[in-house]
Amino acid sequence: MKRVAFHEEASCEMNEAAQYYEERAVGLGLTFLAEVEDSVAQILSNPEACQRERGEIRRKPIRHFPYSLLYAIEADYIRVIAVAHQKRRPGHWRNR
């Protein structure tokens, strides 16, 4: 089984989104993180199932939240490039 590595900026995006949701409702940030974890597990079980976004980058929507994981399949791991909001700053991750 492959492992997952988050780009530093993707980790920041994930934590900022979780903090935002936690400030809106207690426990919602943890729910967001659990959905990210579930999405990562789905990616690991079938990395090529998700739609290609650009080149070799694929997009996995996060259930119940307007975010997606953008990732690349490397030889021995999955690299998460961004935890991107689906409506804000499209393509902000392209230089990663």
C-alpha positions in Angstrom: 0.0 0.0 0.0 1.2 3.5 -0.8 1.6 6.2 1.7 0.3 9.8 1.5 2.4 12.9 1.8 0.8 16.4 2.1 2.5 19.4 0.5 3.2 21.9 3.2 0.7 24.4 1.8 -1.9 21.7 1.5 -1.5 20.9 5.2 -2.0 24.6 6.0 -5.1 24.8 3.8 -6.6 21.7 5.6 -5.9 23.2 9.0 -7.2 26.6 8.1 -10.4 25.1 6.8 -10.8 22.9 9.9 -10.3 25.9 12.1 -12.8 27.9 10.1 -15.5 25.2 10.5 -14.7 24.7 14.2 -15.3 28.4 14.8 -18.7 28.1 13.1 -19.8 25.1 15.1 -18.1 23.0 17.8 -17.1 19.7 16.3 -17.5 20.7 12.7 -13.8 21.2 12.2 -13.2 17.6 13.4 -15.9 16.4 11.1 -14.1 18.1 8.2 -10.8 16.4 9.2 -12.6 13.1 9.4 -14.0 13.6 5.9 -10.5 14.4 4.6 -9.2 11.3 6.2 -12.0 9.3 4.6 -11.2 10.8 1.2 -7.5 9.9 1.7 -8.5 6.3 2.5 -10.6 6.2 -0.7 -7.7 7.5 -2.8 -5.4 4.9 -1.3 -7.8 2.1 -2.1 -8.1 3.2 -5.7 -5.7 6.0 -6.7 -6.8 6.2 -10.3 -10.5 6.3 -9.7 -10.7 10.1 -9.5 -11.1 12.5 -12.4 -7.9 14.1 -13.8 -7.9 17.8 -13.2 -4.8 18.8 -15.2 -2.1 16.6 -16.5 -1.4 13.9 -13.9 -3.2 15.8 -11.1 -6.4 14.3 -9.9 -9.3 15.7 -7.9 -11.2 14.0 -5.1 -14.1 15.9 -3.7 -14.5 15.9 0.1 -17.9 14.7 1.0 -20.3 17.2 2.7 -17.8 20.1 2.2 -17.0 22.4 -0.7 -13.4 21.2 -0.9 -11.4 18.8 -2.9 -8.1 17.1 -2.5 -5.8 17.6 -5.5 -3.2 14.8 -5.7 -0.6 13.1 -7.9 0.3 9.5 -8.0 4.0 9.0 -7.5 5.9 5.7 -7.7 5.7 4.9 -4.0 3.3 7.4 -2.5 0.4 9.7 -3.1 1.3 13.4 -3.0 -1.6 15.7 -1.9 -0.9 19.1 -3.6 -3.8 21.1 -2.3 -6.9 21.1 -0.2 -8.8 23.4 -2.4 -12.1 25.2 -2.0 -14.2 24.4 -5.0 -15.3 27.9 -5.7 -12.4 30.1 -4.5 -9.1 30.8 -6.2 -9.2 28.2 -8.9 -5.8 27.0 -10.0 -3.9 28.6 -7.0 -2.1 25.3 -6.5 -0.7 25.0 -10.1 2.8 26.2 -9.1 3.3 23.5 -6.5 
